[in-house]
Amino acid sequence: WELSRRPMRGAGPVLLLVLAVALGTMAIGQGASWSRSQDDQADFRAGAPIRVLASGTADPGRTDRIAGVTGVRQVAPAARSEVP
């Protein structure tokens, strides 16, 4: 190799390697961030593995009846409304 005589000759491939590694690292981070974002958005839309919908005006105090069902670990009342 003539790298010791012409040090700038190897600068191009080294620069390309550094850029490729940097882009790969950024892509891995972006992919992980996007995946977590999709999981969070799905959790936000669903809210829970099981949703109990009531028609009309439901009383949030009915959660104690649902909590008494066998296998239910947690119950949380939630309200959803339309924004004009």
N, CA, C and O atoms as CSV, one atom per row, in Angstrom:
chain,resi,resn,atom,element,x,y,z
A,1,TRP,N,N,0.836,-1.187,0.000
A,1,TRP,CA,C,0.000,0.000,0.000
A,1,TRP,C,C,0.872,1.238,0.000
A,1,TRP,O,O,1.981,1.247,0.536
A,2,GLU,N,N,0.360,2.248,-0.595
A,2,GLU,CA,C,1.078,3.516,-0.594
A,2,GLU,C,C,0.393,4.510,0.337
A,2,GLU,O,O,0.462,5.722,0.131
A,3,LEU,N,N,-0.259,3.987,1.351
A,3,LEU,CA,C,-1.000,4.855,2.261
A,3,LEU,C,C,-0.076,5.799,3.023
A,3,LEU,O,O,-0.449,6.934,3.321
A,4,SER,N,N,1.127,5.330,3.338
A,4,SER,CA,C,2.051,6.203,4.062
A,4,SER,C,C,2.582,7.318,3.172
A,4,SER,O,O,2.935,8.389,3.667
A,5,ARG,N,N,2.645,7.079,1.858
A,5,ARG,CA,C,3.144,8.115,0.946
A,5,ARG,C,C,2.026,9.062,0.507
A,5,ARG,O,O,2.253,10.256,0.313
A,6,ARG,N,N,0.828,8.522,0.354
A,6,ARG,CA,C,-0.316,9.339,-0.080
A,6,ARG,C,C,-1.473,9.120,0.906
A,6,ARG,O,O,-2.371,8.321,0.639
A,7,PRO,N,N,-1.453,9.816,2.022
A,7,PRO,CA,C,-2.478,9.576,3.044
A,7,PRO,C,C,-3.895,9.961,2.597
A,7,PRO,O,O,-4.866,9.382,3.085
A,8,MET,N,N,-4.030,10.910,1.695
A,8,MET,CA,C,-5.358,11.330,1.262
A,8,MET,C,C,-6.010,10.325,0.306
A,8,MET,O,O,-7.214,10.394,0.058
A,9,ARG,N,N,-5.230,9.410,-0.219
A,9,ARG,CA,C,-5.782,8.425,-1.144
A,9,ARG,C,C,-6.778,7.501,-0.438
A,9,ARG,O,O,-7.746,7.060,-1.058
A,10,GLY,N,N,-6.566,7.209,0.809
A,10,GLY,CA,C,-7.468,6.347,1.578
A,10,GLY,C,C,-8.586,7.102,2.262
A,10,GLY,O,O,-9.436,6.494,2.913
A,11,ALA,N,N,-8.599,8.428,2.125
A,11,ALA,CA,C,-9.615,9.224,2.816
A,11,ALA,C,C,-11.013,8.965,2.266
A,11,ALA,O,O,-11.978,8.944,3.031
A,12,GLY,N,N,-11.139,8.770,0.975
A,12,GLY,CA,C,-12.456,8.544,0.368
A,12,GLY,C,C,-13.142,7.287,0.888
A,12,GLY,O,O,-14.273,7.360,1.368
A,13,PRO,N,N,-12.482,6.139,0.802
A,13,PRO,CA,C,-13.111,4.920,1.326
A,13,PRO,C,C,-13.379,4.972,2.832
A,13,PRO,O,O,-14.387,4.447,3.304
A,14,VAL,N,N,-12.485,5.598,3.575
A,14,VAL,CA,C,-12.698,5.717,5.022
A,14,VAL,C,C,-13.910,6.597,5.298
A,14,VAL,O,O,-14.717,6.284,6.173
A,15,LEU,N,N,-14.042,7.688,4.564
A,15,LEU,CA,C,-15.194,8.571,4.731
A,15,LEU,C,C,-16.492,7.837,4.394
A,15,LEU,O,O,-17.486,7.969,5.109
A,16,LEU,N,N,-16.482,7.071,3.316
A,16,LEU,CA,C,-17.672,6.295,2.960
A,16,LEU,C,C,-18.019,5.269,4.035
A,16,LEU,O,O,-19.193,5.062,4.343
A,17,LEU,N,N,-17.015,4.638,4.596
A,17,LEU,CA,C,-17.249,3.667,5.660
A,17,LEU,C,C,-17.842,4.339,6.896
A,17,LEU,O,O,-18.779,3.821,7.504
A,18,VAL,N,N,-17.294,5.488,7.261
A,18,VAL,CA,C,-17.807,6.221,8.423
A,18,VAL,C,C,-19.250,6.650,8.187
A,18,VAL,O,O,-20.088,6.524,9.080
A,19,LEU,N,N,-19.548,7.155,6.993
A,19,LEU,CA,C,-20.917,7.566,6.681
A,19,LEU,C,C,-21.873,6.376,6.690
A,19,LEU,O,O,-23.000,6.491,7.173
A,20,ALA,N,N,-21.433,5.239,6.163
A,20,ALA,CA,C,-22.289,4.052,6.148
A,20,ALA,C,C,-22.593,3.570,7.566
A,20,ALA,O,O,-23.728,3.203,7.871
A,21,VAL,N,N,-21.583,3.574,8.422
A,21,VAL,CA,C,-21.796,3.160,9.814
A,21,VAL,C,C,-22.721,4.142,10.522
A,21,VAL,O,O,-23.604,3.730,11.275
A,22,ALA,N,N,-22.525,5.438,10.287
A,22,ALA,CA,C,-23.381,6.449,10.916
A,22,ALA,C,C,-24.828,6.304,10.458
A,22,ALA,O,O,-25.744,6.365,11.278
A,23,LEU,N,N,-25.043,6.113,9.168
A,23,LEU,CA,C,-26.403,5.942,8.662
A,23,LEU,C,C,-27.034,4.652,9.181
A,23,LEU,O,O,-28.226,4.620,9.487
A,24,GLY,N,N,-26.244,3.603,9.277
A,24,GLY,CA,C,-26.765,2.350,9.823
A,24,GLY,C,C,-27.183,2.493,11.276
A,24,GLY,O,O,-28.230,1.990,11.682
A,25,THR,N,N,-26.358,3.181,12.056
A,25,THR,CA,C,-26.681,3.416,13.461
A,25,THR,C,C,-27.943,4.259,13.589
A,25,THR,O,O,-28.808,3.968,14.416
A,26,MET,N,N,-28.049,5.298,12.776
A,26,MET,CA,C,-29.233,6.149,12.816
A,26,MET,C,C,-30.475,5.372,12.383
A,26,MET,O,O,-31.547,5.558,12.960
A,27,ALA,N,N,-30.350,4.514,11.388
A,27,ALA,CA,C,-31.492,3.721,10.918
A,27,ALA,C,C,-31.970,2.749,11.992
A,27,ALA,O,O,-33.173,2.544,12.149
A,28,ILE,N,N,-31.052,2.159,12.722
A,28,ILE,CA,C,-31.433,1.248,13.806
A,28,ILE,C,C,-32.193,2.012,14.884
A,28,ILE,O,O,-33.229,1.550,15.362
A,29,GLY,N,N,-31.684,3.173,15.266
A,29,GLY,CA,C,-32.366,3.999,16.268
A,29,GLY,C,C,-33.726,4.469,15.795
A,29,GLY,O,O,-34.693,4.448,16.557
A,30,GLN,N,N,-33.809,4.893,14.549
A,30,GLN,CA,C,-35.077,5.364,13.991
A,30,GLN,C,C,-36.081,4.219,13.910
A,30,GLN,O,O,-37.265,4.407,14.191
A,31,GLY,N,N,-35.613,3.038,13.527
A,31,GLY,CA,C,-36.507,1.883,13.450
A,31,GLY,C,C,-37.066,1.506,14.815
A,31,GLY,O,O,-38.250,1.192,14.941
A,32,ALA,N,N,-36.220,1.538,15.832
A,32,ALA,CA,C,-36.683,1.232,17.184
A,32,ALA,C,C,-37.671,2.287,17.668
A,32,ALA,O,O,-38.680,1.964,18.296
A,33,SER,N,N,-37.376,3.547,17.372
A,33,SER,CA,C,-38.277,4.632,17.766
A,33,SER,C,C,-39.621,4.509,17.066
A,33,SER,O,O,-40.664,4.710,17.688
A,34,TRP,N,N,-39.607,4.182,15.777
A,34,TRP,CA,C,-40.851,4.045,15.021
A,34,TRP,C,C,-41.676,2.870,15.544
A,34,TRP,O,O,-42.896,2.969,15.677
A,35,SER,N,N,-41.006,1.767,15.836
A,35,SER,CA,C,-41.709,0.592,16.348
A,35,SER,C,C,-42.374,0.897,17.686
A,35,SER,O,O,-43.525,0.525,17.911
A,36,ARG,N,N,-41.649,1.571,18.567
A,36,ARG,CA,C,-42.219,1.945,19.873
A,36,ARG,C,C,-43.375,2.914,19.696
A,36,ARG,O,O,-44.377,2.825,20.404
A,37,SER,N,N,-43.240,3.842,18.752
A,37,SER,CA,C,-44.314,4.794,18.476
A,37,SER,C,C,-45.574,4.077,18.011
A,37,SER,O,O,-46.675,4.426,18.435
A,38,GLN,N,N,-45.426,3.082,17.146
A,38,GLN,CA,C,-46.591,2.336,16.664
A,38,GLN,C,C,-47.259,1.565,17.800
A,38,GLN,O,O,-48.487,1.508,17.875
A,39,ASP,N,N,-46.458,0.974,18.680
A,39,ASP,CA,C,-47.019,0.273,19.833
A,39,ASP,C,C,-47.776,1.230,20.745
A,39,ASP,O,O,-48.873,0.917,21.207
A,40,ASP,N,N,-47.187,2.404,21.004
A,40,ASP,CA,C,-47.843,3.393,21.859
A,40,ASP,C,C,-49.142,3.891,21.245
A,40,ASP,O,O,-50.136,4.060,21.952
A,41,GLN,N,N,-49.145,4.128,19.939
A,41,GLN,CA,C,-50.368,4.590,19.281
A,41,GLN,C,C,-51.454,3.522,19.326
A,41,GLN,O,O,-52.627,3.836,19.530
A,42,ALA,N,N,-51.075,2.277,19.140
A,42,ALA,CA,C,-52.059,1.192,19.214
A,42,ALA,C,C,-52.615,1.059,20.628
A,42,ALA,O,O,-53.816,0.856,20.804
A,43,ASP,N,N,-51.751,1.173,21.638
A,43,ASP,CA,C,-52.219,1.114,23.024
A,43,ASP,C,C,-53.153,2.273,23.336
A,43,ASP,O,O,-54.146,2.099,24.041
A,44,PHE,N,N,-52.844,3.446,22.819
A,44,PHE,CA,C,-53.683,4.616,23.075
A,44,PHE,C,C,-55.057,4.442,22.439
A,44,PHE,O,O,-56.072,4.784,23.045
A,45,ARG,N,N,-55.091,3.917,21.229
A,45,ARG,CA,C,-56.382,3.739,20.549
A,45,ARG,C,C,-57.214,2.649,21.206
A,45,ARG,O,O,-58.425,2.802,21.364
A,46,ALA,N,N,-56.577,1.558,21.588
A,46,ALA,CA,C,-57.320,0.449,22.190
A,46,ALA,C,C,-57.634,0.743,23.652
A,46,ALA,O,O,-58.749,0.509,24.117
A,47,GLY,N,N,-56.646,1.253,24.364
A,47,GLY,CA,C,-56.853,1.596,25.767
A,47,GLY,C,C,-56.654,0.420,26.707
A,47,GLY,O,O,-56.053,0.584,27.768
A,48,ALA,N,N,-57.133,-0.737,26.355
A,48,ALA,CA,C,-57.034,-1.908,27.218
A,48,ALA,C,C,-57.291,-3.151,26.370
A,48,ALA,O,O,-57.845,-3.055,25.275
A,49,PRO,N,N,-56.887,-4.322,26.876
A,49,PRO,CA,C,-57.181,-5.536,26.127
A,49,PRO,C,C,-58.688,-5.760,25.939
A,49,PRO,O,O,-59.115,-6.309,24.923
A,50,ILE,N,N,-59.480,-5.338,26.913
A,50,ILE,CA,C,-60.942,-5.477,26.819
A,50,ILE,C,C,-61.572,-4.137,27.176
A,50,ILE,O,O,-61.219,-3.511,28.175
A,51,ARG,N,N,-62.512,-3.712,26.338
A,51,ARG,CA,C,-63.264,-2.488,26.621
A,51,ARG,C,C,-64.733,-2.850,26.759
A,51,ARG,O,O,-65.272,-3.619,25.963
A,52,VAL,N,N,-65.370,-2.293,27.770
A,52,VAL,CA,C,-66.803,-2.484,27.968
A,52,VAL,C,C,-67.469,-1.177,27.581
A,52,VAL,O,O,-67.259,-0.145,28.218
A,53,LEU,N,N,-68.272,-1.232,26.536
A,53,LEU,CA,C,-68.957,-0.042,26.059
A,53,LEU,C,C,-70.393,-0.059,26.552
A,53,LEU,O,O,-71.066,-1.088,26.497
A,54,ALA,N,N,-70.850,1.071,27.027
A,54,ALA,CA,C,-72.227,1.193,27.498
A,54,ALA,C,C,-72.960,2.192,26.623
A,54,ALA,O,O,-72.385,3.187,26.182
A,55,SER,N,N,-74.209,1.924,26.381
A,55,SER,CA,C,-75.002,2.863,25.589
A,55,SER,C,C,-75.627,3.901,26.511
A,55,SER,O,O,-75.898,3.634,27.682
A,56,GLY,N,N,-75.844,5.065,25.969
A,56,GLY,CA,C,-76.445,6.133,26.767
A,56,GLY,C,C,-75.445,6.729,27.731
A,56,GLY,O,O,-74.241,6.734,27.475
A,57,THR,N,N,-75.948,7.224,28.825
A,57,THR,CA,C,-75.074,7.821,29.838
A,57,THR,C,C,-74.807,6.775,30.904
A,57,THR,O,O,-75.679,6.475,31.720
A,58,ALA,N,N,-73.646,6.240,30.901
A,58,ALA,CA,C,-73.267,5.208,31.870
A,58,ALA,C,C,-72.633,5.860,33.086
A,58,ALA,O,O,-71.929,6.864,32.977
A,59,ASP,N,N,-72.889,5.288,34.217
A,59,ASP,CA,C,-72.331,5.788,35.467
A,59,ASP,C,C,-70.929,5.219,35.648
A,59,ASP,O,O,-70.757,4.000,35.621
A,60,PRO,N,N,-69.914,6.080,35.833
A,60,PRO,CA,C,-68.549,5.555,36.029
A,60,PRO,C,C,-68.423,4.693,37.273
A,60,PRO,O,O,-67.448,3.954,37.406
A,61,GLY,N,N,-69.381,4.767,38.185
A,61,GLY,CA,C,-69.340,3.966,39.399
A,61,GLY,C,C,-69.633,2.495,39.171
A,61,GLY,O,O,-69.541,1.704,40.109
A,62,ARG,N,N,-69.980,2.107,37.964
A,62,ARG,CA,C,-70.275,0.705,37.672
A,62,ARG,C,C,-69.014,-0.145,37.578
A,62,ARG,O,O,-69.100,-1.352,37.353
A,63,THR,N,N,-67.872,0.453,37.741
A,63,THR,CA,C,-66.623,-0.310,37.621
A,63,THR,C,C,-66.493,-1.369,38.704
A,63,THR,O,O,-65.808,-2.370,38.497
A,64,ASP,N,N,-67.134,-1.175,39.859
A,64,ASP,CA,C,-67.038,-2.176,40.923
A,64,ASP,C,C,-67.722,-3.480,40.518
A,64,ASP,O,O,-67.285,-4.556,40.925
A,65,ARG,N,N,-68.783,-3.398,39.726
A,65,ARG,CA,C,-69.452,-4.610,39.240
A,65,ARG,C,C,-68.549,-5.362,38.265
A,65,ARG,O,O,-68.477,-6.590,38.290
A,66,ILE,N,N,-67.866,-4.609,37.411
A,66,ILE,CA,C,-66.976,-5.241,36.437
A,66,ILE,C,C,-65.748,-5.810,37.135
A,66,ILE,O,O,-65.238,-6.857,36.736
A,67,ALA,N,N,-65.270,-5.129,38.172
A,67,ALA,CA,C,-64.100,-5.609,38.911
A,67,ALA,C,C,-64.395,-6.917,39.628
A,67,ALA,O,O,-63.471,-7.674,39.927
A,68,GLY,N,N,-65.658,-7.199,39.909
A,68,GLY,CA,C,-66.030,-8.434,40.589
A,68,GLY,C,C,-66.032,-9.659,39.694
A,68,GLY,O,O,-66.192,-10.776,40.183
A,69,VAL,N,N,-65.859,-9.474,38.402
A,69,VAL,CA,C,-65.847,-10.605,37.469
A,69,VAL,C,C,-64.553,-11.401,37.664
A,69,VAL,O,O,-63.478,-10.824,37.831
A,70,THR,N,N,-64.667,-12.714,37.641
A,70,THR,CA,C,-63.503,-13.584,37.832
A,70,THR,C,C,-62.472,-13.348,36.730
A,70,THR,O,O,-62.807,-13.329,35.546
A,71,GLY,N,N,-61.228,-13.172,37.131
A,71,GLY,CA,C,-60.136,-12.984,36.176
A,71,GLY,C,C,-59.804,-11.532,35.892
A,71,GLY,O,O,-58.799,-11.248,35.240
A,72,VAL,N,N,-60.621,-10.614,36.364
A,72,VAL,CA,C,-60.361,-9.187,36.135
A,72,VAL,C,C,-59.399,-8.704,37.205
A,72,VAL,O,O,-59.662,-8.861,38.397
A,73,ARG,N,N,-58.287,-8.117,36.788
A,73,ARG,CA,C,-57.284,-7.633,37.734
A,73,ARG,C,C,-57.424,-6.152,38.023
A,73,ARG,O,O,-57.292,-5.728,39.171
A,74,GLN,N,N,-57.691,-5.355,36.988
A,74,GLN,CA,C,-57.804,-3.912,37.174
A,74,GLN,C,C,-58.943,-3.379,36.336
A,74,GLN,O,O,-59.224,-3.882,35.248
A,75,VAL,N,N,-59.597,-2.352,36.858
A,75,VAL,CA,C,-60.678,-1.683,36.144
A,75,VAL,C,C,-60.450,-0.190,36.283
A,75,VAL,O,O,-60.141,0.300,37.369
A,76,ALA,N,N,-60.602,0.525,35.191
A,76,ALA,CA,C,-60.455,1.983,35.222
A,76,ALA,C,C,-61.562,2.606,34.379
A,76,ALA,O,O,-61.723,2.257,33.210
A,77,PRO,N,N,-62.324,3.524,34.967
A,77,PRO,CA,C,-63.357,4.189,34.175
A,77,PRO,C,C,-62.723,5.177,33.202
A,77,PRO,O,O,-61.682,5.770,33.487
A,78,ALA,N,N,-63.355,5.341,32.072
A,78,ALA,CA,C,-62.855,6.288,31.073
A,78,ALA,C,C,-64.045,6.926,30.385
A,78,ALA,O,O,-65.094,6.304,30.222
A,79,ALA,N,N,-63.870,8.160,29.988
A,79,ALA,CA,C,-64.919,8.880,29.264
A,79,ALA,C,C,-64.332,9.406,27.965
A,79,ALA,O,O,-63.187,9.857,27.925
A,80,ARG,N,N,-65.117,9.345,26.919
A,80,ARG,CA,C,-64.674,9.841,25.624
A,80,ARG,C,C,-65.745,10.780,25.101
A,80,ARG,O,O,-66.937,10.478,25.169
A,81,SER,N,N,-65.316,11.912,24.584
A,81,SER,CA,C,-66.275,12.872,24.037
A,81,SER,C,C,-65.722,13.455,22.749
A,81,SER,O,O,-64.517,13.414,22.499
A,82,GLU,N,N,-66.603,13.991,21.947
A,82,GLU,CA,C,-66.219,14.620,20.688
A,82,GLU,C,C,-65.850,16.080,20.938
A,82,GLU,O,O,-66.516,16.772,21.708
A,83,VAL,N,N,-64.809,16.535,20.297
A,83,VAL,CA,C,-64.403,17.935,20.386
A,83,VAL,C,C,-65.012,18.663,19.192
A,83,VAL,O,O,-64.807,18.260,18.047
A,84,PRO,N,N,-65.764,19.739,19.457
A,84,PRO,CA,C,-66.408,20.440,18.326
A,84,PRO,C,C,-65.426,21.129,17.411
A,84,PRO,O,O,-65.829,21.751,16.429
